[in-house]
Amino acid sequence: DKSRFNRLIDQNINDYFVQTKKFTMLDRTYISEIAKEQGTILDGKTPAIEMAKIGNEISADFILVGSVENFNVTEKIKKILSSDMEIKKKEASIYMSYRLLDVATKQISYSNTIEYKLTLTENSKKPDIEIISKTSKILGEEILFSIYPVLVEKIVNGEIYLGQGGNQFKKSDQYELFEKGEKIIDTYTNEVIGTVETSLGLVEIVSVSTGYSKAKMLSKENNLPENVNQGNYLVRPIKTDNEDKEKSFKENKEKIKKKKDDKKKKLENEF
């Protein structure tokens, strides 16, 4: 159902950006309904003050466009050799591309593709709802952290106050903390393209409110000083590449093998 899929993804992305309180979102979905209501105002059926409000309409600075190139749900069946039992596993996958366009200059301010897979459980919601929720958060985070990196605003009694709250942060989520250093100047354009960032370790979200979040350092030796200059510290989502995932998979596989071997030896010793 393409129209339902579009509505869901549109709503989820809107929800994310509205919750950040960093963007003013303009709705272009219900143009005909808005035009009808404005027609009532222009016909003089409402107080004159309402007519003045129509002139306050604002235009967008950025437009977010994109397309879902692929979305499907596959079912894998695994047969256990020692019995006739079959294990069924469903997996949803999505491939989505998007661009953030600057209206005034027509420049692409940010562009990326999202490829995401999700293993569905018996308790899972409908596949499209669940995967749209995940990908909308990924998309929202990428744009938010590229335009408005989440900064450390204050530190009180070891608690780190972050200048961002809302739905995008959840209790026990982990992020990487960085200290900003010298500016990086592009040799060709002579423009500032960023700053040197030194990783200070991981922080964990302990509470979330609408306007800010509180976090704590996971490593005690990396505690920050109480008096910090605003804008000197920021957090970013933890990025894991394919090598890290493969390494983690191998480590977990080795742990499971070791547990099985230990269990086998224990049984042999008992008998």
Salt bridges, closest charged atoms under 4 A:
GLU50 OE2 - LYS53 NZ 3.35
ASP128 OD2 - ARG4 NH1 2.14
GLU159 OE1 - LYS214 NZ 3.57
ASP173 OD2 - LYS137 NZ 3.65
GLU197 OE2 - ARG236 NH2 2.68
GLU246 OE2 - LYS250 NZ 3.55
ASP261 OD2 - LYS257 NZ 3.46
ASP262 OD2 - LYS258 NZ 3.30
